[in-house]
Amino acid sequence: MYELKLTRLIDASCENVFRCWTDPDLIPKWFCPPPWGVSKAEVDLRAGGSSLIVMRGPNGEEVPNPGIYLEVVPNEKLVFTDAYSGDWEPSGKPFMTGILTFEEEGGKTRYTARVRHWTEEDLKQHEAMGFEQGWGIATDQLEALAKTL
């Protein structure tokens, strides 16, 4: 298995952390490390529902990230993949499946993000794109937002 993993104890409730991942009005407030941002977020929160997050770079370049939710357990688990988009349409080149868990721990959330890739090459590409730093910064932003809800 080709997996990258981030685990963090977040000082906010599971409900608030889950909401940050699933509310299209909140996603742009934390999802990308600066200078990147989110220009569009669409969420159909159900197994088989589609998602679209369009990231916008500092020069106006846009990177769409369409996907499908595979499993949704409110406030506990969220599984999604870019292997499909829309109405189960295969993507040109699947890259990853994300498995997010939210576990209550002393009034805080044990947040675990596991990102599985089809190949070792995809995993290395994601590492080279800055997975550890990028997801770490995004998680800091996620925590800051979740604490305010």
Protein Blocks (a to p, Z undefined) as FASTA:
>chain_A
ZZddddddddbdfklmmmmmmmmklmmmmmpccfbdcfbdcddddehiacddddddfkop
acddddddfbdcehkbccddfkbgcjhpacfbdfbdcddddddeehiacdddddddfbfk
lmmmmmmnommmmmmmmmmmmmmmmmmZZ
